Each structure stands twice: as C-alpha cells, then as structure tokens.
C-alpha cells in the first residue's frame, strides 16, 4: 500500500475538519454572535490581522459575507499552536498556517503570494515537524477545532463580563443606556457604556474609582433632553472586565491604546475627553495615543502623597489584600463583599475623608440612595480598585502632552484627594489651563455637571 503524500494537493474534507466544531458552535447563544451594523462599521475600519470564523465553521482572512462567530488575531493563533505543540511559529509558518486553515492548497498559496511551491512545501514540512504530525490534513483538522474552541471560550468568558456591565446599565439607566462589547486588534476586550441619544453630541469620559458610571442616574434624562451622549470605556478591572498583567501605569497605557483604536474606528477622534478623579491617567494616555483629540477636561484629578490616608480604612485594607491575591481569592472576596452590609461603613469612612470638604459632605447627604449603587459596583470592581490604588502613587502632571494648551484642569479648593498647591507648582510654566474652583470639593464636578459644562464652554 502506498503511503499517502502528507502534502497531497487535494483539500481536506470540510465536513471532516469541522465535524467537532459544529457541536462547539451550536452552544453559542444567538445574542453572542457578532452581527449588526455597528460591527460592520467596526470591521470595515479596523479589520484584524488574523482569522475570522463564520457560522458554517469556515475560516477567512477577511470579514466573511456570512454571519461571523468571532475571530482570532495572529498572536492568538500562534499562542494556540504553541500551547498545543510546545513550539512557536515563525512569521512565514504562521502565514502559511492561516492560509491552510482557509482551505487553500499549497499551490494556490504559492500562486497568491508569489513564493515557489518548493518554498511553501518546505515551510509545511517545518509545520509538521513542530507539531510532530505526519499528515497536513490531520494538523489542519486539529488546529481548526482548537482555534474554534479558542474563539468560543473567549466568547463565553466575555459573556460573563458582558452581563455585568449590561446589568449595571440596565439597573442605572434603563432604556437610556446600552453597552458596546468589542474585541480590539490587540485581542483585548473593550466595553463601552453608552448613555444618551445614539445620534447625540458625544463626550468621551474616563470614569472615577467608586463611580464607574456617568452621568448620575438622576441626571440621565436631562442630558438626554440636551442631546448629550456619554461614552464611557470601562477601565480594566472594573465591572468584571479583564485586567492585563503589568504595573498599573502599563495597564492604563494598554487600555488607552484600545480606546484610541475605538475612537479611530468610529470617527470619535475630535470628541472632547473628560476625566473624573483618577481617570486623569487614562485621559492623558489617550491624548498620547490619539493626538487628533482637540481638548481634554480633567475634573478633580487625583494627586495625593499618601493613598492610605485618603481612602476609607476598611476599603484600603480590602484593596491591599486584593493587590496580593490571585483570581480565586478575588472571587471569594467579591462574594464576601457582596454579603456584608456596608452602607454604614461607607458613610462613616466618607464622613472622615471629606470632613474638611463641606460641599462633598452636602452632596453625599443629598444623594444617599446612590450609596447602594456605589457599593454594588465597587463589589464587582475589586481588581480595578487595586489598580487605582497603585495609580495614586503616580504623578499625572508629568504626563501632560507638549501641547498642553488644549488641556483644562478643574480642581476643587477643598478636594481632599488633590494637593492643589503641589499641582500648581509642578505645572510651573505649563500651558495647561489650571483652575481652582471655589466652593468645590472632589465630587462636585461629578454631581453638578452643569457647572463643569458651563466652565468648559
């Protein structure tokens, strides 16, 4: 019996190669499939370098005409191969593997790329050697299933996060809000809360620590009537979103890169950027990666020398534990945090932190019902709180762009989280427009947004 040539030019049987995949794809709920005009616009502006998977289980190097299930980037595809076979691919081998997964033959690939058949055959031999397999068809069948599994697992993991942010928007804004769940070309997920009329005047907001949502629920209807639309990318670690590895400032930089890609894809590059408190770091990183932005308004930017003294004591201890904990412990902490009755602890701690800021105390007293929402979102954002705690040790004034004239800074005169004198000294001769607002504390700009908008005219 003649041994079959492992590089047989006959394409592999698509039914055989996707037999196992059909079962995997069938478990995806309809709402998790990536469809709709928004996705079409996203893909047309920011097509990934990788492989797309359609509903029939076929791979494509460009967005398919058929309904798409998801995709993997080149980096993720290489990672799937490396984890399964223990050896990384060269760029040429990766390109060949992608083409083979789309059901092209070696001769077709050679004709499309201009390389000789012998070159592609040599690369295919290298692929087989690294995978320790004897037949090309077997390798492609296995990789097809592994890549499809990778896509569906990522969709399932994202679904948990999606539900959390969707639940927040539904709880706080009802029909006035929605959430966009995107996977960027980096492979990271980005969740953008969107409150206001879809065709309204957009404002890009980098949220604070204990209020990872905006506007305040009671203000949403008024803003809707003013045709204002707030786009709030959920920072890493908040509302269950993924937290990349790295130092806090590095994580913030990665997040800003993804947001910059988002604003470019949807033509939001001229939309004003507003940050609240510690969101200042993400806002300034965004200006770095999206230089077309014309203006930024930094409201109550956090600048303190001792993070411990400015946080509610019980939350500081919880955050310290979160910084040292693995994901399993974090999950237990999250459950415990939800189970404990925290409102009185928050009231007491905030009373101490804002003791010298009458305007903040007044706002907290007038917005007592919102305390439950603050606790509810904080319990789902422990990883983000830990990152923000680390960010407090960084100096955002050193991150101002050279053209700081387009940056306006509003600081409250009694803000306990901002050393206004130190900020003004560090700004020195900077062209940034820095202002200390009389009668303001830290959260005035969040709860009295009309003041901010009038100052930003």
C-alpha positions as CSV (number, residue, x, y, z in Angstrom):
1,X,0.0,0.0,0.0
2,X,1.4,3.4,-1.0
3,X,1.8,5.8,1.9
4,X,-0.2,9.0,1.1
5,X,1.8,12.1,0.5
6,X,1.3,14.4,3.5
7,X,1.3,17.3,1.1
8,X,-1.4,16.0,-1.1
9,X,-2.8,18.8,-3.1
10,X,-6.4,17.7,-2.5
11,X,-8.0,20.0,0.0
12,X,-9.1,18.4,3.3
13,X,-12.7,17.4,3.7
14,X,-14.5,20.4,5.2
15,X,-17.2,18.1,6.8
16,X,-14.4,16.1,8.5
17,X,-12.4,19.0,9.6
18,X,-15.4,20.8,11.1
19,X,-17.3,17.8,12.4
20,X,-16.4,18.6,16.0
21,X,-16.6,22.3,15.5
22,X,-20.3,22.2,14.7
23,X,-21.1,21.0,18.2
24,X,-18.9,23.7,19.7
25,X,-20.6,26.5,17.7
26,X,-24.1,25.3,18.4
27,X,-23.7,26.1,22.1
28,X,-23.3,29.8,21.4
29,X,-26.4,31.8,22.2
30,X,-27.8,33.9,19.3
31,X,-27.1,37.2,21.1
32,X,-23.4,36.4,21.4
33,X,-22.9,36.1,17.7
34,X,-21.2,39.2,16.3
35,X,-23.7,40.8,13.9
36,X,-25.3,44.2,13.2
37,X,-24.4,47.4,11.5
38,X,-22.1,48.6,14.3
39,X,-20.0,45.5,13.8
40,X,-19.9,46.0,10.1
41,X,-18.7,49.5,10.6
42,X,-16.1,48.4,13.1
43,X,-14.7,45.7,10.9
44,X,-14.6,47.9,7.8
45,X,-12.4,50.4,9.8
46,X,-10.3,48.1,11.9
47,X,-10.0,44.7,10.4
48,X,-7.8,42.4,12.4
49,X,-4.7,40.6,11.3
50,X,-5.9,37.1,12.0
51,X,-8.7,34.6,11.1
52,X,-12.4,35.1,11.1
53,X,-14.8,32.2,11.7
54,X,-18.2,32.2,10.1
55,X,-21.3,30.4,11.2
56,X,-20.7,27.4,9.0
57,X,-17.4,26.7,10.6
58,X,-15.1,28.0,7.9
59,X,-12.2,30.4,8.3
60,X,-11.5,33.6,6.4
61,X,-8.6,36.0,6.3
62,X,-11.1,38.9,5.7
63,X,-14.5,39.5,7.3
64,X,-16.8,36.9,5.7
65,X,-20.0,37.6,3.8
66,X,-21.8,35.1,6.0
67,X,-22.6,35.7,9.7
68,X,-19.5,35.8,11.7
69,X,-19.0,34.0,15.0
70,X,-15.7,35.6,16.0
71,X,-12.0,35.8,15.2
72,X,-8.5,35.2,16.5
73,X,-5.6,37.6,16.0
74,X,-2.3,36.4,14.6
75,X,-0.9,36.5,18.1
76,X,-3.7,34.3,19.5
77,X,-3.4,31.8,16.6
78,X,0.3,31.5,17.3
79,X,-0.5,31.0,21.0
80,X,-3.0,28.2,20.3
81,X,-0.3,26.4,18.3
82,X,2.4,26.9,20.9
83,X,0.3,25.8,23.8
84,X,-0.8,22.6,21.9
85,X,2.5,21.6,20.4
86,X,5.1,23.4,22.5
87,X,6.9,25.3,19.7
88,X,6.3,28.8,18.4
89,X,5.8,29.6,14.7
90,X,7.9,31.8,12.5
91,X,6.0,34.6,10.7
92,X,6.2,32.6,7.5
93,X,4.9,29.5,9.1
94,X,2.1,31.4,10.8
95,X,1.1,33.0,7.4
96,X,1.1,29.5,5.8
97,X,-1.0,28.0,8.6
98,X,-3.6,30.8,8.2
99,X,-3.8,30.1,4.5
100,X,-4.1,26.4,5.0
101,X,-6.9,26.9,7.6
102,X,-8.9,28.8,4.9
103,X,-8.8,25.6,2.8
104,X,-6.3,26.8,0.2
105,X,-3.8,24.3,-1.2
106,X,0.0,24.8,-1.3
107,X,-0.1,25.5,-5.0
108,X,-2.9,28.1,-4.5
109,X,-1.0,29.7,-1.7
110,X,2.2,29.8,-3.8
111,X,0.3,31.5,-6.7
112,X,-1.3,34.0,-4.4
113,X,1.9,35.0,-2.6
114,X,4.4,34.7,-5.3
115,X,6.6,32.2,-3.4
116,X,7.6,29.0,-5.1
117,X,5.8,25.8,-4.4
118,X,9.1,24.3,-3.0
119,X,9.3,27.2,-0.5
120,X,5.8,26.6,0.7
121,X,6.4,22.8,0.8
122,X,9.5,23.4,3.0
123,X,7.5,25.6,5.4
124,X,4.8,23.0,5.5
125,X,7.3,20.3,6.4
126,X,8.5,22.6,9.2
127,X,4.9,22.9,10.5
128,X,4.5,19.2,10.6
129,X,7.8,18.7,12.3
130,X,6.9,21.2,15.0
131,X,3.5,19.5,15.5
132,X,5.0,16.0,15.4
133,X,2.3,15.0,12.9
134,X,2.6,13.1,9.7
135,X,-0.2,14.4,7.6
136,X,-1.0,18.0,6.8
137,X,-4.8,17.3,6.8
138,X,-4.6,16.0,10.3
139,X,-2.8,19.1,11.5
140,X,-5.3,21.4,9.9
141,X,-8.2,19.4,11.3
142,X,-6.8,19.6,14.8
143,X,-5.9,23.3,14.5
144,X,-9.4,24.1,13.1
145,X,-11.0,22.6,16.2
146,X,-8.5,24.2,18.6
147,X,-8.9,27.7,17.1
148,X,-12.7,27.4,17.0
149,X,-12.6,26.3,20.7
150,X,-10.4,29.3,21.5
151,X,-12.9,31.6,19.9
152,X,-16.0,30.2,21.6
153,X,-14.3,30.0,25.0
154,X,-13.3,33.7,24.7
155,X,-16.9,34.5,23.7
156,X,-18.1,32.6,26.8
157,X,-15.7,34.3,29.1
158,X,-16.7,37.7,27.6
159,X,-20.3,36.8,28.1
160,X,-19.9,36.8,31.9
161,X,-18.3,40.3,31.8
162,X,-20.8,41.5,29.3
163,X,-23.7,40.5,31.6
164,X,-22.1,42.5,34.5
165,X,-21.8,45.8,32.5
166,X,-25.1,45.2,30.8
167,X,-26.7,44.7,34.3
168,X,-25.1,48.0,35.5
169,X,-26.5,50.0,32.6
170,X,-30.0,48.4,32.9
171,X,-30.1,49.0,36.6
172,X,-29.0,52.6,36.4
173,X,-30.3,53.9,33.1
174,X,-32.9,51.5,31.7
175,X,-33.7,52.3,28.1
176,X,-31.4,55.4,28.1
177,X,-28.2,53.3,28.0
178,X,-26.5,50.5,26.3
179,X,-23.1,48.8,26.3
180,X,-20.9,48.1,23.3
181,X,-18.7,44.9,23.7
182,X,-15.7,45.0,21.3
183,X,-12.6,42.9,20.9
184,X,-9.7,45.0,19.7
185,X,-6.9,44.1,17.3
186,X,-4.8,43.6,20.4
187,X,-7.1,40.7,21.4
188,X,-8.2,42.5,24.5
189,X,-11.9,43.2,25.1
190,X,-13.2,46.7,25.5
191,X,-16.6,47.5,27.0
192,X,-18.0,51.0,26.3
193,X,-21.0,52.2,28.3
194,X,-23.1,54.5,26.1
195,X,-25.7,56.8,27.8
196,X,-27.8,59.2,25.8
197,X,-29.4,59.5,22.4
198,X,-27.4,57.4,19.8
199,X,-27.1,60.4,17.5
200,X,-26.4,62.9,20.2
201,X,-23.3,65.0,20.8
202,X,-20.7,62.6,22.1
203,X,-18.4,63.1,25.1
204,X,-15.8,60.6,26.0
205,X,-15.5,60.0,29.7
206,X,-12.7,58.4,31.8
207,X,-14.5,57.3,34.9
208,X,-13.5,57.6,38.6
209,X,-12.9,54.8,41.1
210,X,-16.1,54.5,43.2
211,X,-18.4,55.8,40.4
212,X,-17.5,53.8,37.3
213,X,-20.6,55.2,35.6
214,X,-21.8,58.5,34.4
215,X,-24.0,60.6,34.4
216,X,-25.6,60.0,37.7
217,X,-28.9,58.1,37.1
218,X,-31.0,61.1,38.2
219,X,-29.3,63.3,35.6
220,X,-29.5,60.9,32.6
221,X,-33.0,62.1,31.4
222,X,-31.9,65.8,31.5
223,X,-28.8,65.0,29.5
224,X,-30.8,63.0,27.0
225,X,-33.0,66.0,26.5
226,X,-29.9,68.1,25.8
227,X,-28.9,65.7,23.1
228,X,-25.7,64.8,25.0
229,X,-24.3,61.3,24.7
230,X,-21.7,59.9,27.2
231,X,-19.3,57.2,26.0
232,X,-17.5,55.6,29.0
233,X,-14.9,52.9,28.3
234,X,-14.8,50.6,31.3
235,X,-11.3,50.7,32.7
236,X,-9.5,47.4,33.3
237,X,-10.7,45.5,36.4
238,X,-14.0,47.4,36.8
239,X,-17.3,45.7,36.5
240,X,-15.6,42.3,36.0
241,X,-13.6,43.4,33.0
242,X,-10.3,41.7,32.3
243,X,-7.1,43.1,34.0
244,X,-3.9,42.6,31.9
245,X,-0.7,41.7,33.5
246,X,1.7,44.5,34.4
247,X,2.1,47.6,36.5
248,X,-0.8,49.9,37.0
249,X,0.5,52.6,34.7
250,X,1.3,50.0,32.0
251,X,-2.2,48.6,32.2
252,X,-3.6,52.1,31.8
253,X,-1.4,52.6,28.7
254,X,-2.7,49.4,27.1
255,X,-6.3,50.4,27.9
256,X,-5.7,53.9,26.3
257,X,-4.3,52.2,23.2
258,X,-7.5,50.2,22.9
259,X,-9.7,53.3,23.4
260,X,-7.6,55.1,20.8
261,X,-8.4,52.3,18.3
262,X,-12.0,52.5,19.2
263,X,-12.3,56.3,18.7
264,X,-10.5,56.0,15.3
265,X,-12.7,53.2,14.1
266,X,-15.9,55.1,15.0
267,X,-14.6,58.5,14.0
268,X,-14.7,59.9,17.5
269,X,-11.2,61.4,17.3
270,X,-12.4,65.0,17.7
271,X,-14.8,64.2,20.6
272,X,-13.9,66.1,23.8
273,X,-12.3,63.9,26.6
274,X,-13.4,64.4,30.2
275,X,-11.9,62.6,33.1
276,X,-13.1,62.4,36.7
277,X,-10.6,62.0,39.6
278,X,-8.2,59.1,38.9
279,X,-9.5,58.7,35.4
280,X,-7.0,61.5,34.6
281,X,-4.3,58.9,33.9
282,X,-6.3,57.2,31.2
283,X,-7.3,60.5,29.7
284,X,-3.7,61.7,29.4
285,X,-2.6,58.4,28.0
286,X,-5.4,58.6,25.4
287,X,-4.1,62.0,24.3
288,X,-0.8,60.4,23.7
289,X,-2.2,57.6,21.6
290,X,-4.9,59.7,19.9
291,X,-3.2,63.1,19.1
292,X,-6.1,64.3,16.9
293,X,-8.1,64.9,20.0
294,X,-8.6,68.7,20.4
295,X,-9.4,69.1,24.0
296,X,-9.5,67.4,27.4
297,X,-11.1,68.5,30.6
298,X,-9.6,67.0,33.8
299,X,-12.1,67.3,36.6
300,X,-10.8,66.9,40.2
301,X,-7.6,65.0,39.1
302,X,-6.3,62.8,42.0
303,X,-2.9,64.0,43.3
304,X,-2.1,62.8,46.8
305,X,1.0,61.8,48.7
306,X,-0.5,59.2,51.0
307,X,-3.1,57.0,49.3
308,X,-3.8,55.2,52.6
309,X,-4.8,58.3,54.4
310,X,-7.3,59.3,51.7
311,X,-9.2,56.0,51.4
312,X,-11.9,54.6,53.6
313,X,-9.9,52.5,56.1
314,X,-11.9,49.2,55.5
315,X,-11.6,49.7,51.7
316,X,-7.9,50.4,52.0
317,X,-7.3,47.1,53.8
318,X,-9.5,45.2,51.3
319,X,-7.6,46.8,48.4
320,X,-4.3,45.8,49.9
321,X,-5.5,42.2,50.1
322,X,-6.7,42.4,46.5
323,X,-3.3,43.6,45.4
324,X,-1.8,40.4,46.8
325,X,-4.5,38.0,45.8
326,X,-4.9,35.6,42.9
327,X,-8.0,35.4,40.9
328,X,-9.5,32.6,43.0
329,X,-9.2,34.6,46.2
330,X,-10.5,37.7,44.4
331,X,-13.7,35.7,43.6
332,X,-14.2,34.8,47.2
333,X,-13.5,38.4,48.3
334,X,-16.1,39.5,45.8
335,X,-18.7,37.2,47.3
336,X,-17.9,38.3,50.8
337,X,-18.0,42.0,49.9
338,X,-21.5,41.5,48.4
339,X,-22.7,39.6,51.5
340,X,-21.6,42.2,54.1
341,X,-23.8,45.1,54.9
342,X,-21.5,48.0,54.0
343,X,-23.6,51.2,53.9
344,X,-22.8,52.4,57.4
345,X,-19.1,51.7,56.9
346,X,-19.1,53.8,53.8
347,X,-21.0,56.6,55.5
348,X,-18.6,56.7,58.4
349,X,-15.5,56.5,56.2
350,X,-16.6,59.1,53.7
351,X,-17.5,61.3,56.6
352,X,-13.9,61.2,57.8
353,X,-12.3,61.5,54.4
354,X,-14.5,64.6,53.5
355,X,-14.6,66.1,56.9
356,X,-12.9,69.3,55.7
357,X,-14.9,69.5,52.4
358,X,-18.5,70.8,53.2
359,X,-19.6,70.7,49.6
360,X,-18.7,67.0,49.3
361,X,-20.5,66.2,52.6
362,X,-23.5,68.0,51.4
363,X,-23.6,66.1,48.0
364,X,-23.2,62.8,49.8
365,X,-26.1,63.6,52.1
366,X,-28.3,64.7,49.2
367,X,-27.6,61.5,47.2
368,X,-28.0,58.9,49.9
369,X,-29.9,56.5,47.7
370,X,-26.9,56.3,45.3
371,X,-24.8,54.7,48.1
372,X,-26.3,51.3,47.3
373,X,-25.2,51.6,43.7
374,X,-21.7,52.7,44.7
375,X,-21.3,49.6,46.9
376,X,-22.9,47.4,44.3
377,X,-20.5,48.5,41.6
378,X,-17.4,48.5,43.9
379,X,-18.0,44.9,44.9
380,X,-17.8,44.0,41.2
381,X,-14.7,46.1,40.6
382,X,-12.1,44.9,43.2
383,X,-9.3,44.4,40.6
384,X,-9.9,47.9,39.3
385,X,-9.8,49.4,42.8
386,X,-6.5,47.7,43.4
387,X,-5.1,49.2,40.2
388,X,-6.3,52.6,41.1
389,X,-4.7,52.3,44.5
390,X,-1.4,51.7,42.7
391,X,-2.0,54.6,40.3
392,X,-2.4,57.0,43.2
393,X,1.4,56.8,43.6
394,X,2.0,58.1,40.1
395,X,2.3,61.7,39.0
396,X,-0.1,62.7,36.2
397,X,1.4,66.2,35.8
398,X,4.4,64.6,34.2
399,X,2.2,63.0,31.5
400,X,0.8,66.2,30.1
401,X,1.3,66.5,26.3
402,X,3.7,69.1,24.9
403,X,0.7,70.9,23.6
404,X,-0.9,71.2,27.0
405,X,-2.9,74.3,25.9
406,X,-5.7,72.0,24.9
407,X,-5.9,70.6,28.4
408,X,-8.1,72.3,31.1
409,X,-7.8,71.3,34.7
410,X,-10.6,72.0,37.3
411,X,-9.7,71.4,40.9
412,X,-11.8,71.9,44.0
413,X,-10.5,74.1,46.7
414,X,-11.4,71.6,49.4
415,X,-10.7,68.4,47.5
416,X,-9.1,66.0,50.0
417,X,-7.7,63.9,47.1
418,X,-5.9,66.7,45.3
419,X,-3.0,68.8,46.7
420,X,-3.8,71.8,44.6
421,X,-0.7,73.8,45.6
422,X,1.6,70.9,44.7
423,X,-0.2,70.6,41.3
424,X,0.2,74.2,40.5
425,X,3.9,74.1,41.5
426,X,4.5,71.1,39.3
427,X,2.7,72.6,36.4
428,X,5.1,75.6,36.6
429,X,5.2,77.2,33.2
430,X,3.0,74.5,31.5
431,X,0.5,75.9,29.0
432,X,-2.3,73.8,30.6
433,X,-5.2,75.9,31.9
434,X,-5.4,75.0,35.6
435,X,-8.1,76.4,37.8
436,X,-9.0,76.1,41.5
437,X,-12.8,76.4,41.8
438,X,-14.1,78.0,44.9
439,X,-16.9,76.1,46.7
440,X,-15.9,72.8,45.0
441,X,-14.8,69.7,46.7
442,X,-13.8,66.5,44.9
443,X,-17.1,65.1,43.7
444,X,-18.8,68.5,42.9
445,X,-17.9,68.1,39.2
446,X,-19.5,64.7,39.1
447,X,-22.7,65.6,40.8
448,X,-23.0,69.1,39.5
449,X,-22.2,68.5,35.8
450,X,-23.8,71.7,34.6
451,X,-21.1,73.7,36.4
452,X,-18.5,71.7,34.5
453,X,-20.2,72.1,31.2
454,X,-20.6,75.9,31.7
455,X,-16.9,76.2,32.6
456,X,-15.9,74.2,29.6
457,X,-17.8,76.4,27.0
